[in-house]
Amino acid sequence: MDEVKHTPTISLLGTSGLLFEAPGAFDLAHQRRIWSLARQVESWDWVAEAVPGMTNLLLTFRVAPRDIMGIEDSLRCAWEAG
């Protein structure tokens, strides 16, 4: 039996972006949370573009970030609050 993952996966895409992959089911409820997260992070100073996918979110940076751990923490907090 497959175990459902409960924490997001965040992967760097070089120095210009990252991929946020939602945990849990592949369903409309999670997709709505991705859309909500995309709208929220679009206003963050370091985000150039937020592109929602199927239960994931691609972010591109305005400039290469110095504090990637802080960015990851902010994303996880925003997801949990969502």
VEXTIGU-954906 format. One record per residue: y, z, x of N, C-alpha, C in turn; chain; residue number from 1; residue in three letters. Coordinates in Angstrom, 1 decimal. Layout:
REC     nY     nZ     nX    caY    caZ    caX     cY     cZ     cX chain   n res
REC      Y      Z      X      Y      Z      X      Y      Z      X     A NUM ALA
...
% end
This chain:
REC     nY     nZ     nX    caY    caZ    caX     cY     cZ     cX chain   n res
REC   -1.2    0.0    0.8    0.0    0.0    0.0    1.2    0.0    0.9     A   1 MET
REC    2.2   -0.9    0.6    3.4   -0.9    1.4    4.3    0.2    1.0     A   2 ASP
REC    4.9    0.8    2.1    5.9    1.9    1.9    7.3    1.3    1.7     A   3 GLU
REC    8.0    1.8    0.7    9.3    1.4    0.5   10.3    2.0    1.5     A   4 VAL
REC   11.1    1.2    2.1   12.0    1.7    3.1   13.3    2.2    2.4     A   5 LYS
REC   13.8    3.4    2.8   14.9    4.0    2.1   16.2    4.0    2.9     A   6 HIS
REC   16.2    3.4    4.1   17.5    3.3    4.9   17.8    1.9    5.2     A   7 THR
REC   19.0    1.5    5.2   19.4    0.1    5.5   19.0   -0.2    7.0     A   8 PRO
REC   18.8   -1.5    7.2   18.6   -2.0    8.5   19.9   -2.7    8.9     A   9 THR
REC   20.4   -2.4   10.1   21.7   -3.1   10.6   21.4   -3.7   11.9     A  10 ILE
REC   21.6   -5.0   12.0   21.3   -5.7   13.2   22.5   -6.4   13.7     A  11 SER
REC   22.8   -6.3   15.0   24.0   -7.0   15.6   23.6   -8.5   15.7     A  12 LEU
REC   24.6   -9.3   15.5   24.5  -10.8   15.7   25.5  -11.1   16.8     A  13 LEU
REC   25.0  -10.9   18.1   25.9  -11.2   19.2   27.1  -10.2   19.2     A  14 GLY
REC   28.3  -10.6   19.6   29.5   -9.8   19.5   30.4  -10.1   18.4     A  15 THR
REC   29.9  -11.0   17.5   30.8  -11.5   16.5   30.4  -11.0   15.1     A  16 SER
REC   29.3  -10.4   14.9   28.9  -10.0   13.6   27.7   -9.1   13.5     A  17 GLY
REC   27.3   -8.8   12.3   26.1   -8.0   12.0   25.6   -8.3   10.7     A  18 LEU
REC   24.3   -7.9   10.5   23.6   -8.2    9.3   23.2   -6.8    8.7     A  19 LEU
REC   23.6   -6.5    7.5   23.2   -5.3    6.8   22.2   -5.7    5.8     A  20 PHE
REC   21.0   -5.1    5.9   19.9   -5.4    5.0   19.6   -4.1    4.2     A  21 GLU
REC   19.7   -4.3    2.8   19.5   -3.2    1.9   18.1   -2.7    1.9     A  22 ALA
REC   17.9   -1.4    1.8   16.6   -0.8    1.6   16.1   -1.0    0.1     A  23 PRO
REC   14.9   -0.8   -0.1   14.4   -0.7   -1.5   14.0   -2.1   -2.0     A  24 GLY
REC   13.9   -2.1   -3.3   13.4   -3.2   -4.1   14.3   -4.4   -4.0     A  25 ALA
REC   13.7   -5.6   -4.2   14.4   -6.8   -4.2   14.7   -7.1   -5.7     A  26 PHE
REC   15.8   -6.5   -6.2   16.1   -6.5   -7.6   17.6   -6.6   -7.9     A  27 ASP
REC   17.9   -6.8   -9.1   19.3   -7.0   -9.5   20.2   -5.7   -9.2     A  28 LEU
REC   19.6   -4.6   -9.4   20.4   -3.3   -9.1   20.8   -3.3   -7.6     A  29 ALA
REC   19.9   -3.6   -6.7   20.2   -3.6   -5.3   21.2   -4.8   -5.0     A  30 HIS
REC   21.0   -5.9   -5.6   22.0   -7.0   -5.4   23.4   -6.6   -5.8     A  31 GLN
REC   23.5   -5.9   -7.0   24.8   -5.5   -7.4   25.5   -4.6   -6.4     A  32 ARG
REC   24.7   -3.7   -5.8   25.2   -2.8   -4.8   25.7   -3.6   -3.6     A  33 ARG
REC   25.0   -4.7   -3.2   25.4   -5.5   -2.1   26.8   -6.2   -2.4     A  34 ILE
REC   26.9   -6.7   -3.7   28.1   -7.3   -4.1   29.3   -6.3   -4.0     A  35 TRP
REC   29.0   -5.1   -4.4   30.0   -4.1   -4.4   30.4   -3.7   -3.0     A  36 SER
REC   29.4   -3.6   -2.1   29.7   -3.3   -0.7   30.5   -4.4   -0.1     A  37 LEU
REC   30.2   -5.6   -0.4   30.9   -6.8    0.2   32.4   -6.7   -0.2     A  38 ALA
REC   32.7   -6.4   -1.5   34.1   -6.3   -1.9   34.8   -5.1   -1.2     A  39 ARG
REC   34.1   -4.0   -1.0   34.7   -2.9   -0.3   35.0   -3.2    1.1     A  40 GLN
REC   34.1   -3.7    1.9   34.3   -3.9    3.3   35.2   -5.0    3.6     A  41 VAL
REC   35.5   -5.9    2.7   36.4   -7.0    3.0   37.8   -6.5    3.3     A  42 GLU
REC   38.1   -5.3    2.9   39.5   -4.8    3.1   39.5   -4.0    4.5     A  43 SER
REC   38.4   -3.8    5.1   38.4   -3.1    6.4   39.0   -3.9    7.5     A  44 TRP
REC   39.8   -3.3    8.3   40.6   -4.1    9.3   39.7   -4.9   10.2     A  45 ASP
REC   38.6   -4.5   10.6   37.8   -5.2   11.6   36.9   -6.3   11.0     A  46 TRP
REC   36.9   -6.4    9.7   36.1   -7.4    9.0   36.9   -8.7    8.8     A  47 VAL
REC   36.3   -9.8    9.4   36.9  -11.1    9.2   36.4  -11.7    7.9     A  48 ALA
REC   35.1  -11.5    7.7   34.4  -12.1    6.5   33.2  -11.3    6.1     A  49 GLU
REC   33.0  -11.1    4.8   31.8  -10.4    4.3   31.1  -11.4    3.4     A  50 ALA
REC   29.9  -11.8    3.7   29.1  -12.8    3.0   27.9  -12.2    2.4     A  51 VAL
REC   27.9  -12.0    1.1   26.6  -11.4    0.5   25.5  -12.4    0.5     A  52 PRO
REC   24.3  -11.9    0.8   23.1  -12.7    0.6   22.2  -12.0   -0.4     A  53 GLY
REC   20.9  -12.4   -0.3   20.0  -11.8   -1.2   19.6  -10.4   -0.6     A  54 MET
REC   20.1   -9.4   -1.2   20.0   -8.0   -0.8   20.3   -7.8    0.7     A  55 THR
REC   21.2   -8.5    1.2   21.8   -8.3    2.6   23.2   -8.7    2.6     A  56 ASN
REC   23.9   -8.3    3.6   25.3   -8.6    3.8   25.6   -9.0    5.2     A  57 LEU
REC   26.2  -10.2    5.4   26.6  -10.7    6.7   28.0  -10.4    6.9     A  58 LEU
REC   28.4   -9.7    8.0   29.8   -9.4    8.3   30.1  -10.1    9.6     A  59 LEU
REC   31.3  -10.7    9.7   31.8  -11.2   11.0   33.1  -10.3   11.3     A  60 THR
REC   33.3  -10.1   12.6   34.3   -9.3   13.1   35.6  -10.1   13.5     A  61 PHE
REC   36.7   -9.5   13.3   38.0  -10.1   13.8   38.0  -10.2   15.3     A  62 ARG
REC   37.6   -9.1   15.9   37.4   -9.0   17.4   36.2   -8.2   17.6     A  63 VAL
REC   35.6   -8.4   18.8   34.4   -7.6   19.2   34.7   -6.1   19.1     A  64 ALA
REC   33.9   -5.4   18.3   34.1   -4.0   18.2   33.7   -3.2   19.4     A  65 PRO
REC   34.4   -2.1   19.6   34.1   -1.1   20.7   33.2    0.0   20.3     A  66 ARG
REC   33.3    0.3   19.0   32.5    1.4   18.4   31.5    1.0   17.4     A  67 ASP
REC   30.5    0.4   17.8   29.5   -0.2   16.9   28.8    0.9   16.1     A  68 ILE
REC   28.6    2.1   16.7   28.0    3.2   16.0   28.9    3.7   14.8     A  69 MET
REC   30.2    3.7   15.0   31.1    4.1   14.0   31.1    3.1   12.8     A  70 GLY
REC   31.0    1.8   13.1   30.9    0.8   12.1   29.6    0.9   11.3     A  71 ILE
REC   28.5    1.2   12.0   27.2    1.3   11.3   27.3    2.6   10.4     A  72 GLU
REC   27.8    3.7   10.9   28.0    4.9   10.1   28.8    4.6    8.9     A  73 ASP
REC   29.9    3.9    9.0   30.8    3.6    7.9   30.0    2.7    6.8     A  74 SER
REC   29.3    1.8    7.3   28.5    0.9    6.4   27.4    1.8    5.6     A  75 LEU
REC   26.8    2.6    6.3   25.7    3.5    5.7   26.4    4.4    4.7     A  76 ARG
REC   27.5    5.0    5.0   28.2    5.9    4.1   28.7    5.1    2.8     A  77 CYS
REC   29.2    3.9    3.0   29.7    3.1    1.9   28.5    2.7    1.0     A  78 ALA
REC   27.4    2.4    1.6   26.2    2.1    0.9   25.7    3.3    0.0     A  79 TRP
REC   25.6    4.4    0.7   25.2    5.6    0.0   26.1    6.0   -1.2     A  80 GLU
REC   27.4    5.8   -1.0   28.4    6.1   -2.0   28.3    5.1   -3.2     A  81 ALA
REC   27.8    3.9   -2.9   27.8    2.8   -3.8   27.1    3.0   -5.1     A  82 GLY
% end
